Amino acid sequence: MFAKFRMFAVMLVVALISLAASAGAGTYSWAITYQPEAPKELR
């Protein structure tokens, strides 16, 4: 029972991390694409 719950918790954490990473990458690419006046070191 506890092992099954732990496996579910691990899967939940992995899903949250991947979701946050994809959201961060989307925000980063949006900032690069639609803000040409952004500093060069952000490109």
C-alpha distance matrix in Angstrom:
0.0 3.8 5.5 5.2 6.4 8.7 10.0 10.8 12.5 14.4 15.6 16.7 18.6 20.3 21.3 22.8 24.6 26.1 27.1 28.8 30.5 31.9 33.1 34.8 36.4 37.7 39.2 40.7 42.3 43.5 45.2 46.9 48.0 49.3 50.7 53.5 54.8 51.7 52.4 52.7 50.0 47.4 48.3
3.8 0.0 3.8 5.4 5.0 6.1 8.6 9.8 10.4 12.3 14.2 15.1 16.4 18.3 19.9 20.9 22.5 24.3 25.6 26.8 28.5 30.2 31.4 32.7 34.5 36.1 37.3 38.7 40.5 41.8 43.3 44.9 46.3 47.6 48.7 51.6 52.7 49.4 49.9 50.3 47.5 45.0 46.1
5.5 3.8 0.0 3.8 5.4 5.0 6.2 8.6 9.7 10.5 12.4 14.1 15.3 16.5 18.4 19.9 21.1 22.6 24.3 25.8 26.9 28.7 30.2 31.5 32.9 34.6 36.2 37.3 38.9 40.5 42.0 43.4 44.8 46.4 47.6 50.2 51.5 48.2 48.7 48.7 45.9 43.5 44.4
5.2 5.4 3.8 0.0 3.8 5.4 5.1 6.3 8.7 9.9 10.7 12.4 14.4 15.5 16.6 18.5 20.1 21.3 22.6 24.5 25.8 27.1 28.6 30.3 31.7 33.0 34.7 36.1 37.6 38.9 40.7 42.2 43.3 44.8 46.2 48.9 50.4 47.3 48.0 48.1 45.5 42.9 43.6
6.4 5.0 5.4 3.8 0.0 3.8 5.4 5.0 6.2 8.7 9.9 10.4 12.3 14.3 15.2 16.5 18.4 20.0 20.9 22.5 24.3 25.8 26.9 28.5 30.2 31.5 32.9 34.5 36.1 37.3 38.9 40.6 41.8 43.1 44.4 47.2 48.5 45.4 46.1 46.5 43.9 41.2 42.2
8.7 6.1 5.0 5.4 3.8 0.0 3.8 5.4 5.0 6.2 8.6 9.7 10.5 12.3 14.2 15.3 16.5 18.4 19.9 21.1 22.5 24.4 25.7 26.9 28.6 30.2 31.6 32.8 34.6 36.0 37.4 39.0 40.4 41.8 42.9 45.7 46.8 43.6 44.1 44.3 41.5 39.0 40.1
10.0 8.6 6.2 5.1 5.4 3.8 0.0 3.8 5.4 5.1 6.3 8.6 10.0 10.6 12.3 14.3 15.4 16.6 18.3 20.1 21.1 22.6 24.4 25.7 27.0 28.6 30.3 31.5 33.0 34.6 36.2 37.6 38.8 40.4 41.7 44.3 45.8 42.6 43.2 43.2 40.5 38.0 38.7
10.8 9.8 8.6 6.3 5.0 5.4 3.8 0.0 3.8 5.5 5.1 6.1 8.7 9.9 10.5 12.3 14.3 15.4 16.4 18.3 19.9 21.1 22.4 24.2 25.7 26.9 28.6 30.1 31.6 32.8 34.6 36.2 37.2 38.6 40.1 42.9 44.3 41.3 42.2 42.4 40.0 37.1 37.9
12.5 10.4 9.7 8.7 6.2 5.0 5.4 3.8 0.0 3.8 5.4 5.0 6.2 8.6 9.8 10.6 12.3 14.3 15.3 16.5 18.3 20.0 21.0 22.4 24.3 25.7 26.9 28.4 30.3 31.5 32.9 34.7 36.0 37.2 38.4 41.2 42.4 39.2 40.0 40.4 37.8 35.0 36.1
14.4 12.3 10.5 9.9 8.7 6.2 5.1 5.5 3.8 0.0 3.8 5.4 5.2 6.2 8.6 9.9 10.6 12.3 14.2 15.4 16.5 18.4 20.0 21.0 22.5 24.3 25.8 26.8 28.5 30.2 31.6 33.0 34.4 36.0 37.1 39.7 41.0 37.8 38.3 38.4 35.7 33.1 34.0
15.6 14.2 12.4 10.7 9.9 8.6 6.3 5.1 5.4 3.8 0.0 3.8 5.5 5.1 6.1 8.6 9.9 10.6 12.2 14.2 15.3 16.5 18.2 19.9 21.0 22.5 24.3 25.6 26.9 28.4 30.2 31.6 32.6 34.2 35.7 38.3 39.9 36.9 37.7 37.7 35.3 32.5 33.1
16.7 15.1 14.1 12.4 10.4 9.7 8.6 6.1 5.0 5.4 3.8 0.0 3.8 5.5 5.1 6.2 8.7 10.0 10.5 12.3 14.2 15.4 16.4 18.2 20.0 21.1 22.5 24.2 25.8 26.9 28.6 30.3 31.4 32.6 34.0 36.9 38.3 35.3 36.3 36.7 34.3 31.4 32.2
18.6 16.4 15.3 14.4 12.3 10.5 10.0 8.7 6.2 5.2 5.5 3.8 0.0 3.8 5.4 5.1 6.2 8.6 9.8 10.5 12.2 14.3 15.3 16.3 18.3 19.9 21.0 22.3 24.3 25.6 26.9 28.6 30.1 31.4 32.4 35.2 36.3 33.1 33.8 34.2 31.6 28.8 30.0
20.3 18.3 16.5 15.5 14.3 12.3 10.6 9.9 8.6 6.2 5.1 5.5 3.8 0.0 3.8 5.5 5.1 6.2 8.5 9.9 10.5 12.3 14.2 15.2 16.4 18.3 19.9 20.9 22.4 24.1 25.7 26.9 28.3 30.0 31.2 33.7 35.2 32.0 32.7 32.7 30.2 27.4 28.1
21.3 19.9 18.4 16.6 15.2 14.2 12.3 10.5 9.8 8.6 6.1 5.1 5.4 3.8 0.0 3.8 5.5 5.2 6.1 8.6 9.8 10.6 12.2 14.1 15.3 16.5 18.3 19.8 21.1 22.4 24.3 25.8 26.7 28.2 29.7 32.5 34.1 31.2 32.3 32.5 30.3 27.2 27.8
22.8 20.9 19.9 18.5 16.5 15.3 14.3 12.3 10.6 9.9 8.6 6.2 5.1 5.5 3.8 0.0 3.8 5.5 5.1 6.1 8.5 10.0 10.5 12.1 14.2 15.3 16.4 18.1 19.9 20.9 22.5 24.3 25.6 26.7 27.9 30.8 32.1 29.1 30.2 30.7 28.5 25.4 26.4
24.6 22.5 21.1 20.1 18.4 16.5 15.4 14.3 12.3 10.6 9.9 8.7 6.2 5.1 5.5 3.8 0.0 3.8 5.4 5.1 6.1 8.6 9.9 10.4 12.2 14.2 15.3 16.2 18.2 19.8 21.0 22.5 24.1 25.6 26.5 29.1 30.4 27.2 27.9 28.2 25.7 22.8 23.8
26.1 24.3 22.6 21.3 20.0 18.4 16.6 15.4 14.3 12.3 10.6 10.0 8.6 6.2 5.2 5.5 3.8 0.0 3.8 5.5 5.0 6.1 8.5 9.8 10.5 12.2 14.2 15.1 16.4 18.1 19.9 21.0 22.2 24.0 25.4 27.8 29.5 26.5 27.5 27.4 25.3 22.3 22.7
27.1 25.6 24.3 22.6 20.9 19.9 18.3 16.4 15.3 14.2 12.2 10.5 9.8 8.5 6.1 5.1 5.4 3.8 0.0 3.8 5.4 5.2 6.1 8.6 9.9 10.6 12.3 14.2 15.4 16.4 18.4 20.1 20.9 22.2 23.8 26.6 28.2 25.5 26.9 27.2 25.4 22.1 22.6
28.8 26.8 25.8 24.5 22.5 21.1 20.1 18.3 16.5 15.4 14.2 12.3 10.5 9.9 8.6 6.1 5.1 5.5 3.8 0.0 3.8 5.5 5.1 6.0 8.5 9.8 10.5 12.1 14.2 15.2 16.4 18.3 19.8 20.9 21.9 24.8 26.0 23.0 24.2 24.8 22.8 19.5 20.6
30.5 28.5 26.9 25.8 24.3 22.5 21.1 19.9 18.3 16.5 15.3 14.2 12.2 10.5 9.8 8.5 6.1 5.0 5.4 3.8 0.0 3.8 5.4 5.1 6.1 8.6 9.9 10.4 12.2 14.1 15.3 16.5 18.1 19.8 20.8 23.3 24.7 21.7 22.5 22.6 20.5 17.4 18.0
31.9 30.2 28.7 27.1 25.8 24.4 22.6 21.1 20.0 18.4 16.5 15.4 14.3 12.3 10.6 10.0 8.6 6.1 5.2 5.5 3.8 0.0 3.8 5.4 5.1 6.1 8.6 9.8 10.5 12.1 14.2 15.3 16.2 17.9 19.5 22.1 24.0 21.3 22.7 22.7 21.1 17.7 17.8
33.1 31.4 30.2 28.6 26.9 25.7 24.4 22.4 21.0 20.0 18.2 16.4 15.3 14.2 12.2 10.5 9.9 8.5 6.1 5.1 5.4 3.8 0.0 3.8 5.5 5.1 6.2 8.6 10.0 10.5 12.3 14.3 15.2 16.2 17.7 20.6 22.2 19.6 21.3 22.0 20.6 17.0 17.6
34.8 32.7 31.5 30.3 28.5 26.9 25.7 24.2 22.4 21.0 19.9 18.2 16.3 15.2 14.1 12.1 10.4 9.8 8.6 6.0 5.1 5.4 3.8 0.0 3.8 5.4 5.1 6.1 8.6 9.8 10.6 12.4 14.2 15.4 16.1 18.8 20.1 17.1 18.3 19.0 17.3 13.8 14.8
36.4 34.5 32.9 31.7 30.2 28.6 27.0 25.7 24.3 22.5 21.0 20.0 18.3 16.4 15.3 14.2 12.2 10.5 9.9 8.5 6.1 5.1 5.5 3.8 0.0 3.8 5.5 5.0 6.1 8.4 9.8 10.6 12.0 14.1 15.2 17.4 19.3 16.5 17.7 17.6 16.2 12.7 12.8
37.7 36.1 34.6 33.0 31.5 30.2 28.6 26.9 25.7 24.3 22.5 21.1 19.9 18.3 16.5 15.3 14.2 12.2 10.6 9.8 8.6 6.1 5.1 5.4 3.8 0.0 3.8 5.4 5.2 6.0 8.6 9.9 10.4 11.8 13.7 16.3 18.4 16.2 18.1 18.4 17.7 14.0 13.8
39.2 37.3 36.2 34.7 32.9 31.6 30.3 28.6 26.9 25.8 24.3 22.5 21.0 19.9 18.3 16.4 15.3 14.2 12.3 10.5 9.9 8.6 6.2 5.1 5.5 3.8 0.0 3.8 5.6 5.0 6.2 8.7 9.9 10.5 11.5 14.5 16.0 13.6 15.7 16.7 16.0 12.2 12.8
40.7 38.7 37.3 36.1 34.5 32.8 31.5 30.1 28.4 26.8 25.6 24.2 22.3 20.9 19.8 18.1 16.2 15.1 14.2 12.1 10.4 9.8 8.6 6.1 5.0 5.4 3.8 0.0 3.8 5.4 5.2 6.4 8.7 10.2 10.6 12.9 14.4 11.5 13.0 13.5 12.5 8.7 9.3
42.3 40.5 38.9 37.6 36.1 34.6 33.0 31.6 30.3 28.5 26.9 25.8 24.3 22.4 21.1 19.9 18.2 16.4 15.4 14.2 12.2 10.5 10.0 8.6 6.1 5.2 5.6 3.8 0.0 3.8 5.4 5.1 6.0 8.5 9.9 11.8 14.2 12.0 13.9 13.7 13.5 10.0 9.0
43.5 41.8 40.5 38.9 37.3 36.0 34.6 32.8 31.5 30.2 28.4 26.9 25.6 24.1 22.4 20.9 19.8 18.1 16.4 15.2 14.1 12.1 10.5 9.8 8.4 6.0 5.0 5.4 3.8 0.0 3.8 5.4 5.1 5.8 7.9 10.6 12.9 11.4 14.1 14.8 15.2 11.5 11.0
45.2 43.3 42.0 40.7 38.9 37.4 36.2 34.6 32.9 31.6 30.2 28.6 26.9 25.7 24.3 22.5 21.0 19.9 18.4 16.4 15.3 14.2 12.3 10.6 9.8 8.6 6.2 5.2 5.4 3.8 0.0 3.8 5.6 5.7 5.5 8.5 10.0 7.9 10.6 11.8 12.2 8.6 9.0
46.9 44.9 43.4 42.2 40.6 39.0 37.6 36.2 34.7 33.0 31.6 30.3 28.6 26.9 25.8 24.3 22.5 21.0 20.1 18.3 16.5 15.3 14.3 12.4 10.6 9.9 8.7 6.4 5.1 5.4 3.8 0.0 3.8 5.9 5.8 7.0 9.3 7.4 9.5 9.5 10.4 7.1 6.0
48.0 46.3 44.8 43.3 41.8 40.4 38.8 37.2 36.0 34.4 32.6 31.4 30.1 28.3 26.7 25.6 24.1 22.2 20.9 19.8 18.1 16.2 15.2 14.2 12.0 10.4 9.9 8.7 6.0 5.1 5.6 3.8 0.0 3.8 5.9 7.0 10.3 9.7 12.4 12.3 13.8 10.8 9.1
49.3 47.6 46.4 44.8 43.1 41.8 40.4 38.6 37.2 36.0 34.2 32.6 31.4 30.0 28.2 26.7 25.6 24.0 22.2 20.9 19.8 17.9 16.2 15.4 14.1 11.8 10.5 10.2 8.5 5.8 5.7 5.9 3.8 0.0 3.8 6.2 8.9 9.1 12.6 13.5 15.3 12.4 11.5
50.7 48.7 47.6 46.2 44.4 42.9 41.7 40.1 38.4 37.1 35.7 34.0 32.4 31.2 29.7 27.9 26.5 25.4 23.8 21.9 20.8 19.5 17.7 16.1 15.2 13.7 11.5 10.6 9.9 7.9 5.5 5.8 5.9 3.8 0.0 3.8 5.4 5.6 9.3 10.8 12.9 10.3 10.2
53.5 51.6 50.2 48.9 47.2 45.7 44.3 42.9 41.2 39.7 38.3 36.9 35.2 33.7 32.5 30.8 29.1 27.8 26.6 24.8 23.3 22.1 20.6 18.8 17.4 16.3 14.5 12.9 11.8 10.6 8.5 7.0 7.0 6.2 3.8 0.0 3.8 5.4 8.3 9.0 12.0 10.4 9.4
54.8 52.7 51.5 50.4 48.5 46.8 45.8 44.3 42.4 41.0 39.9 38.3 36.3 35.2 34.1 32.1 30.4 29.5 28.2 26.0 24.7 24.0 22.2 20.1 19.3 18.4 16.0 14.4 14.2 12.9 10.0 9.3 10.3 8.9 5.4 3.8 0.0 3.8 6.5 8.5 11.5 10.4 10.7
51.7 49.4 48.2 47.3 45.4 43.6 42.6 41.3 39.2 37.8 36.9 35.3 33.1 32.0 31.2 29.1 27.2 26.5 25.5 23.0 21.7 21.3 19.6 17.1 16.5 16.2 13.6 11.5 12.0 11.4 7.9 7.4 9.7 9.1 5.6 5.4 3.8 0.0 3.8 6.4 8.5 7.0 8.1
52.4 49.9 48.7 48.0 46.1 44.1 43.2 42.2 40.0 38.3 37.7 36.3 33.8 32.7 32.3 30.2 27.9 27.5 26.9 24.2 22.5 22.7 21.3 18.3 17.7 18.1 15.7 13.0 13.9 14.1 10.6 9.5 12.4 12.6 9.3 8.3 6.5 3.8 0.0 3.8 5.5 5.8 7.5
52.7 50.3 48.7 48.1 46.5 44.3 43.2 42.4 40.4 38.4 37.7 36.7 34.2 32.7 32.5 30.7 28.2 27.4 27.2 24.8 22.6 22.7 22.0 19.0 17.6 18.4 16.7 13.5 13.7 14.8 11.8 9.5 12.3 13.5 10.8 9.0 8.5 6.4 3.8 0.0 3.8 5.4 5.5
50.0 47.5 45.9 45.5 43.9 41.5 40.5 40.0 37.8 35.7 35.3 34.3 31.6 30.2 30.3 28.5 25.7 25.3 25.4 22.8 20.5 21.1 20.6 17.3 16.2 17.7 16.0 12.5 13.5 15.2 12.2 10.4 13.8 15.3 12.9 12.0 11.5 8.5 5.5 3.8 0.0 3.8 5.5
47.4 45.0 43.5 42.9 41.2 39.0 38.0 37.1 35.0 33.1 32.5 31.4 28.8 27.4 27.2 25.4 22.8 22.3 22.1 19.5 17.4 17.7 17.0 13.8 12.7 14.0 12.2 8.7 10.0 11.5 8.6 7.1 10.8 12.4 10.3 10.4 10.4 7.0 5.8 5.4 3.8 0.0 3.8
48.3 46.1 44.4 43.6 42.2 40.1 38.7 37.9 36.1 34.0 33.1 32.2 30.0 28.1 27.8 26.4 23.8 22.7 22.6 20.6 18.0 17.8 17.6 14.8 12.8 13.8 12.8 9.3 9.0 11.0 9.0 6.0 9.1 11.5 10.2 9.4 10.7 8.1 7.5 5.5 5.5 3.8 0.0
